[in-house]
C-alpha cells in the first residue's frame, strides 16, 4: 500500500501507461506504486516543450525513488566487493606468512621431499619481488602524472640518450635513469622470454594437432589392442588364468573403503589364483578398525583377502606398495593390479586386461580408462570430465597405439611383476611414483597397452577445494622427476621414435629440455 503522502497523486487524475512496482530492499521502506510514462513524462525527454500542469513534480518524485533504489543496490555491490577483497587479502597474508601456497594442500608426503631452508628462502624472494613490484608500480604511476608519457616510438636508446629532456627535480633524474635501465637491460631478456613462450605454444599446439589426427585415424580404422586369446570359462579349466595380486592402497578412506573392497572381492577370477591386499596406511584408529572389520567380513564369505597396516608410514603410497611387494608370498604371483580406494572395477576387469599378456613377453603394463559416476554433478565436474576424456582417449590412446608408451595413471592398471622388479621397483624419491615407474620401465624396453574400451569407475572432486588439492598432488613432483630421470633418458638405448617421450612431459613444461634427448638405435 502506498503511503498517505502520495494519495494526492491519484485524486481526480487519469494516467496512461503500465504501472511499475519498485520494491526497496531495506525492510524499513515500503512499496511504492509508480505510474508508467504519461504525456507529462515527455518533458523529461524533450526540454524544449514547456511543462504541462503538475507532471514535472510527479516525475521528480519517480526519479528520486528510482535513484534511491539504484544507489541502494550500488552500495550493496560495493560492500560485497569490499568484503571479498578484505577476505582475499587476509588469506594472502596468512599464506605468505606461513610460507606456503596452501597450508591444507601441502601434505606430509610433499614435505618429505622438500628442503625447508631452500623453501623459506624461495618464499622470501617471492615476497621481496612482490613488494618491489608494488613500489615500482607506484613509481610508474607517479611518473605518469608528472608528465612522463612515452610512446613506443620514443622508447629508443638514441632518443633517450641524445634527446634533451627537461630535468626539473631529483625525481625526473632518477626516473630518466630508470627508463634507460629498462630499455637497455630489462627489455631484451623479457622479449627473449616472450619469444620462447611463443615457440613453446606452437610446439604444444603442433603436438595436440598430431594427437588429434592420430585419434581420428584410430577411430576411422577402428584400431584397438586385441588379445591373442581370450580366457575361457573357469569351469573348463583350460583358460589363461595366471596368478594375480590385487592391491588396494588407502589412507583414512572412511567414506569409500566398503565400495572399493566389495568391488574388488567381486572380480570374476578364480579365487585360488587371486590374492587381495588391503594396504592400510590410516593414522586414525577408528578408520583402521572399520577397514579391518570389512576385510574380516569378506574373509568369512570366502574371499582370498588379507589386511596390512603399517605403523611407520615411510614413503607414503610408494613406500606402502614397496612394503607390500616385499612379502614372501608375492613371488608366487605373476601380475599385480592396483586400485585406489575410490575405484570400483567391473567384475570382468581382469578378464579383459590380463589376456593381453599372454604370449607377449615384452608387455609390462595394461592400463584401463577411468570413468566418472558424477561427471554431470556440476560445472566443475563437467569441465574435469572434458579434460580427462582428452587425456585418456587422445593422449594415452594415441601414444599407446603408436609409441607403446604413456604415463601410468597410478591405478586401474595391471603390471607384470617382472617389469616392476627389473625397473627398480617402487621408489620413494618423488611424489609421482606412478610416472616414475612408467619412465623407468619404458627405458628398460617394456611395452605398454592402453584399453580405451575397458573402464574403471571412480569419482571426480565436486568442490573447488578438493579439486585444487588433487591438482596440487598431481603436479608437485613431475619437475623433480624430470631432473632425476633426465640422465637416464639421455644415456638410454631406446629407439629413435621413443624420443617422442617428451609428449608425456609436455604438459609439465619439459618440451625444450627433451629436445636434447639423445637416442641410439
Secondary structure, DSSP 4 states (H G I P E B T S, - for coil): ---GGGGGGGTT----S--EEE--SSTTS--EEE----GGGHHHH-TTSPP-TTHHHHHHHHHHHHHHHHHHHHHHHHHHHHHHHHHHHHHHHHHHHHT-S-TTT--HHHHTT--HHHHHHHHHHHHHHHHHHHHHHHHHHHHHHTT----TTT--HHHHHHS-----SHHHHHHHHHHHHIIIIIHHHHHHHHHHHHHHHHHHHHHHHHHHHHHHHHHHHT-----SS----TTTS-S----EEEEEEESS-TTTHHHHHHHHHT-SS-GGGEEEEEEE----HHHHHHHHHHHHHHHHTT--EEEEE-SS-TTHHHHHHHHHHTSGGGGG-SEEEE--TT-EE-TTHHHHHGGGGTT-TTEEEEEEEEEETTTTSSHHHHHHHHHHHHIIIIIIHHHHHHTS-----SSSEEEEHHHHHHTT----SSS-HHHHHHHHHHHTT-EEEEEEEEEEEE----SHHHHHHHHHHHHSSHHHHHHHHHHHHHT----GGGGGGHHHHHTTT-HHHHTT-----
